[in-house]
């Protein structure tokens, strides 16, 4: 099984090609805990090389991954550290 990921390319898992959703940015603060993959209601996140990669065709951009990341390593478009995070009390992680 081959896996690779780059900005303009794709993630290959077996024979499936998954195009990452470009608006998401993952910083070096990512600890590879997999919570984003676990909490995603659509199963749109795969962990590749210890970092999340989004399956564009499945992602509905609910931003649950962004808001629940314990390291605040997931960002929308630009890695701005000063944006707040919202934790929905009805979602258990």
C-alpha positions as CSV (number, residue, x, y, z in Angstrom):
1,X,0.0,0.0,0.0
2,X,1.4,3.3,-1.0
3,X,0.6,6.6,0.8
4,X,1.7,10.0,-0.1
5,X,0.4,13.5,0.4
6,X,1.3,16.9,-1.0
7,X,-0.3,20.2,-1.5
8,X,-1.3,19.8,-5.1
9,X,-1.3,16.0,-5.3
10,X,-3.4,13.4,-3.6
11,X,-3.4,10.7,-1.0
12,X,-3.3,7.2,-2.3
13,X,-4.6,4.3,-0.2
14,X,-4.5,1.1,-2.1
15,X,-6.3,1.8,-5.4
16,X,-8.3,4.8,-4.1
17,X,-7.4,8.4,-4.8
18,X,-8.5,10.9,-2.2
19,X,-8.0,14.6,-3.0
20,X,-7.4,16.6,0.2
21,X,-9.5,19.6,1.0
22,X,-7.2,22.5,0.5
23,X,-8.8,25.0,2.9
24,X,-7.6,22.9,5.9
25,X,-4.1,23.6,7.1
26,X,-2.3,21.3,9.7
27,X,0.6,22.9,11.5
28,X,3.6,21.2,13.1
29,X,1.7,21.4,16.5
30,X,-0.2,18.3,15.4
31,X,0.5,15.5,17.9
32,X,-1.0,12.7,15.7
33,X,-3.6,11.7,18.3
34,X,-6.3,10.9,15.7
35,X,-9.1,12.6,17.5
36,X,-10.0,14.5,14.3
37,X,-10.4,11.2,12.5
38,X,-12.4,9.7,15.4
39,X,-14.8,12.7,15.8
40,X,-15.5,13.2,12.0
41,X,-19.1,12.4,11.4
42,X,-18.5,11.6,7.7
43,X,-15.4,9.5,8.0
44,X,-13.6,12.1,5.8
45,X,-10.3,12.1,7.7
46,X,-7.5,9.7,7.2
47,X,-4.2,9.8,9.1
48,X,-1.2,9.8,6.8
49,X,2.3,10.2,8.0
50,X,0.9,11.1,11.5
51,X,-1.1,14.0,10.2
52,X,-4.8,14.3,9.0
53,X,-5.7,14.3,5.3
54,X,-9.3,15.0,4.3
55,X,-11.3,13.1,1.7
56,X,-12.8,15.9,-0.2
57,X,-15.8,13.9,-1.5
58,X,-16.8,13.0,2.0
59,X,-16.0,16.2,4.0
60,X,-19.0,18.5,4.7
61,X,-16.8,21.1,6.4
62,X,-18.6,20.9,9.7
63,X,-15.2,22.0,11.3
64,X,-15.6,19.6,14.2
65,X,-12.0,18.5,13.6
66,X,-10.7,22.1,13.8
67,X,-12.6,22.9,17.0
68,X,-11.8,19.6,18.8
69,X,-8.1,19.4,18.0
70,X,-6.4,19.4,21.4
71,X,-3.2,20.9,20.0
72,X,-5.1,23.5,17.9
73,X,-3.1,22.3,14.9
74,X,-5.9,22.4,12.4
75,X,-6.8,25.7,10.8
76,X,-9.1,27.0,8.1
77,X,-7.1,28.5,5.2
78,X,-4.4,30.2,7.3
79,X,-2.8,29.1,10.6
80,X,-3.9,32.0,12.7
81,X,-3.4,31.1,16.4
82,X,-5.7,33.8,17.8
83,X,-9.0,32.4,16.5
84,X,-11.3,30.9,19.1
85,X,-12.4,27.3,19.3
86,X,-15.9,26.2,20.0
87,X,-16.7,22.9,21.8
88,X,-20.3,21.7,21.2
89,X,-21.5,20.3,24.5
90,X,-23.6,17.7,22.7
91,X,-20.7,16.1,21.0
92,X,-18.7,13.6,23.0
93,X,-15.1,12.9,22.1
